[in-house]
Amino acid sequence: MKTARVRVRRWKPKGSDLWVVAIHESPGNSNRAFALTRARQVILAAGEDIAGFAIVVWSKDGTSVCDSHAMSGVGHIPNILIPDFVRARLLADRIQTWVQEDL
């Protein structure tokens, strides 16, 4: 059985709300904990001006779940183009990694 404890804390620095969500994984969920950690690292690396996101997660039996969202405004990608954008971005990253490993 997979279990996770979620703790939500509210903190008000200088008059603005900041919600902190801490997810504590049970032992034995190392793949899930690793995925949560990497997702958090990617979100933090994007900085403050996030214009959208896409995520796909698949399991050992081949099932998958996904979600995406594009915020309106500068940097907006139409929802219909998100899959192509994500594919191109992932391929560019894989190619860059492959070239660096070969050098």
C-alpha positions as a printed NumPy array, in Angstrom:
array([[  0.   ,   0.   ,   0.   ],
       [  1.356,   3.405,  -0.974],
       [  0.984,   6.131,   1.599],
       [  2.128,   9.705,   1.765],
       [  1.773,  12.334,   4.438],
       [  1.136,  15.852,   3.216],
       [  1.703,  18.868,   5.434],
       [  0.55 ,  22.31 ,   4.337],
       [  1.768,  25.4  ,   6.165],
       [  0.834,  29.031,   5.569],
       [  3.512,  31.67 ,   5.931],
       [  3.018,  35.41 ,   5.404],
       [  6.3  ,  37.127,   4.482],
       [  5.833,  40.898,   4.102],
       [  2.072,  40.724,   3.601],
       [  1.883,  38.11 ,   0.843],
       [  0.727,  34.522,   1.254],
       [  3.14 ,  31.682,   0.636],
       [  1.859,  28.116,   0.898],
       [  4.443,  25.432,   1.603],
       [  3.54 ,  21.833,   0.807],
       [  5.802,  19.124,   2.19 ],
       [  5.258,  15.577,   0.962],
       [  6.734,  12.822,   3.094],
       [  6.885,   9.467,   1.323],
       [  6.761,   6.107,   3.021],
       [  9.794,   3.832,   2.708],
       [  9.468,   1.61 ,  -0.343],
       [  8.159,   4.401,  -2.594],
       [ 11.607,   5.403,  -3.81 ],
       [ 10.552,   5.891,  -7.464],
       [  7.651,   8.098,  -6.44 ],
       [  9.79 ,  10.102,  -4.011],
       [ 12.48 ,  10.528,  -6.693],
       [  9.877,  11.77 ,  -9.212],
       [  8.427,  14.238,  -6.701],
       [ 11.893,  15.559,  -5.884],
       [ 12.842,  15.988,  -9.557],
       [  9.525,  17.699, -10.364],
       [ 10.086,  20.137,  -7.514],
       [ 13.653,  20.83 ,  -8.717],
       [ 12.414,  21.568, -12.245],
       [  9.691,  23.917, -10.989],
       [ 12.143,  25.789,  -8.754],
       [ 14.681,  26.034, -11.606],
       [ 12.06 ,  27.701, -13.797],
       [ 12.014,  30.722, -11.511],
       [  9.102,  32.965, -10.636],
       [  7.689,  33.605, -14.123],
       [  6.197,  30.205, -14.974],
       [  3.976,  30.467, -18.066],
       [  2.859,  26.85 , -18.203],
       [  3.619,  23.23 , -17.468],
       [  3.131,  19.71 , -18.775],
       [  3.664,  16.439, -16.956],
       [  3.336,  12.805, -17.951],
       [  3.811,   9.967, -15.48 ],
       [  3.671,   6.295, -16.407],
       [  3.696,   3.143, -14.349],
       [  5.367,  -0.239, -14.716],
       [  2.229,  -1.735, -16.241],
       [  2.229,   0.862, -19.05 ],
       [ -0.638,   3.025, -17.846],
       [ -0.068,   6.763, -17.763],
       [ -1.571,  10.008, -16.553],
       [ -0.873,  13.529, -17.756],
       [ -1.797,  17.147, -17.257],
       [ -0.824,  20.47 , -18.781],
       [ -1.752,  24.088, -18.443],
       [ -0.721,  27.274, -20.228],
       [ -1.26 ,  30.533, -18.404],
       [ -2.418,  33.48 , -20.518],
       [ -0.113,  36.393, -21.218],
       [  3.516,  36.644, -22.325],
       [  5.032,  33.261, -23.142],
       [  1.601,  31.726, -23.691],
       [  1.577,  28.577, -25.808],
       [ -1.854,  27.614, -27.157],
       [ -3.089,  24.432, -25.475],
       [ -3.228,  22.561, -28.785],
       [  0.52 ,  23.175, -29.312],
       [  1.699,  22.056, -25.865],
       [  2.351,  18.416, -26.937],
       [  4.547,  19.542, -29.868],
       [  6.403,  22.035, -27.684],
       [  7.05 ,  19.397, -25.017],
       [  8.206,  16.823, -27.58 ],
       [ 10.644,  19.276, -29.176],
       [ 11.99 ,  20.405, -25.798],
       [ 12.51 ,  16.85 , -24.523],
       [ 14.221,  15.811, -27.764],
       [ 16.542,  18.828, -27.614],
       [ 17.485,  17.924, -24.036],
       [ 18.113,  14.263, -24.899],
       [ 20.223,  15.211, -27.943],
       [ 22.295,  17.663, -25.896],
       [ 22.883,  15.023, -23.202],
       [ 23.798,  12.412, -25.83 ],
       [ 26.328,  14.74 , -27.51 ],
       [ 27.913,  15.66 , -24.175],
       [ 28.239,  11.992, -23.219],
       [ 29.917,  11.193, -26.559],
       [ 32.512,  13.974, -26.275]])
